[in-house]
Amino acid sequence: MSGNRVAVVTGGSAGIGRAVVRELAAHGWDVAVLARGRAGVDGAVKDVEAAGGRGLAVPTDVAELAQVRAAADQVERELGPIDLWVNDAFAGNLRYFWDTPEDEYRRITEVTYYGQVNGMRVALEHMRPRNRGVIVQVGSALGFRGIPLQSAYCGAKHAVKGFTESVITELKHAGSAVQVCMVQLPGVNSVQFDWNADEFDEHPQPVAPIFQPELPARAIRFLADHPRRNLWVGFSTAYTILGNRVAPWFLDWYLAKTGVGGQLTETDGPRFGSNVFTPRDEQTDRGAHGMFDRKAVSKDPWSWASMHRGALVGAAAAAAAGVTALLVGRRR
């Protein structure tokens, strides 16, 4: 036993999950990586070991509850009690709803929604008896506002939000100390867009503005140490969620005008084939970043302010007190 805390990251072989693995390892966590692609999980484990931690590769299909249970048992045997479980695995496509095959739609739902249900179930089986632990559900602005071409993914993320809120209330009712958090993400420069299922001539791209995967990774590590019900990453996440509350009819119109073209680019890029049914990092490690490094931003004042809100409130209170004291002094 290393004495480090132990984390499980589903979907940790590539994209956001891979960035989360690296971020946790860089801050002293031992990390188990659950994903389907052998080269991807092995590469992620090498990242953990390069940072001085213990990594464990557990090839797992999160849509299969038995596989998730077996993976968790292996983690606890080889690394120790699980302190953090991050549910990040998902699959996606870019198709009109009426052009989406039923089996593809079902599979995206099973991975993106039931994968988080299975992860939550298994994490709680280990954490509730110990009455400690943190679970992070990786959500999306698209869990609050659906967009064209992604009805399967949007539906799954909406379901994740509702399911997670139910579990939070049940844990509170039971008096459990296990913490369940949600993080809502914007468009991210992820390898996912190189293996999306689609039939367009143009290459898929995230909805702008595009953020680098290290930003959500830092937010997820923050939640591991400072559990909170919900954390938004990116101004675009904030204005999407808030805008849909205020004027959903406007977003219907705006997304009908811009939503399809905004997810496609004429820029050439790699196309590894759809990963909905077959992992595309089985033979080759794809890493964390997609093809949009030149467009993607690495800073996010919104999530920085959210993660430092205590200090900001304290500074504002101190400034207000100083101004009040100055005004009182002048009066006297």
Number of C-alpha atoms within 10 A of each C-alpha: 7 11 10 17 17 25 28 28 24 30 30 33 34 27 25 28 31 30 26 31 32 26 23 25 25 17 13 17 26 28 33 31 30 31 26 25 27 22 21 30 30 19 23 31 28 18 22 25 18 14 19 15 22 23 29 22 24 25 22 23 21 29 23 15 18 13 17 24 20 13 23 23 16 15 23 14 10 14 21 18 18 23 20 26 27 28 29 25 28 28 24 27 25 24 20 15 14 8 11 19 10 10 11 17 18 13 19 24 23 20 25 29 28 21 26 29 22 22 29 20 16 20 25 21 13 19 23 14 10 13 13 16 22 25 25 27 25 25 27 24 25 23 21 21 21 20 18 18 21 19 20 25 26 24 19 23 27 19 21 24 19 11 14 20 15 11 14 16 12 12 16 12 9 8 10 16 15 21 22 26 23 25 20 24 25 25 22 27 28 28 22 27 28 21 22 22 23 20 13 11 9 15 19 27 26 21 19 14 16 22 26 26 26 23 23 28 20 20 23 25 19 15 24 23 10 13 20 16 14 14 22 23 27 24 16 19 22 18 12 17 20 15 15 17 12 10 10 15 11 12 18 16 11 11 15 13 11 11 17 17 15 14 18 17 15 10 11 10 15 12 14 17 14 19 21 20 13 11 19 22 22 16 11 12 18 23 22 25 22 23 17 20 14 8 13 20 16 12 13 15 11 15 20 15 12 14 19 10 12 11 11 13 11 11 12 12 12 12 12 12 12 12 12 12 12 12 11 10 9 8 7 6
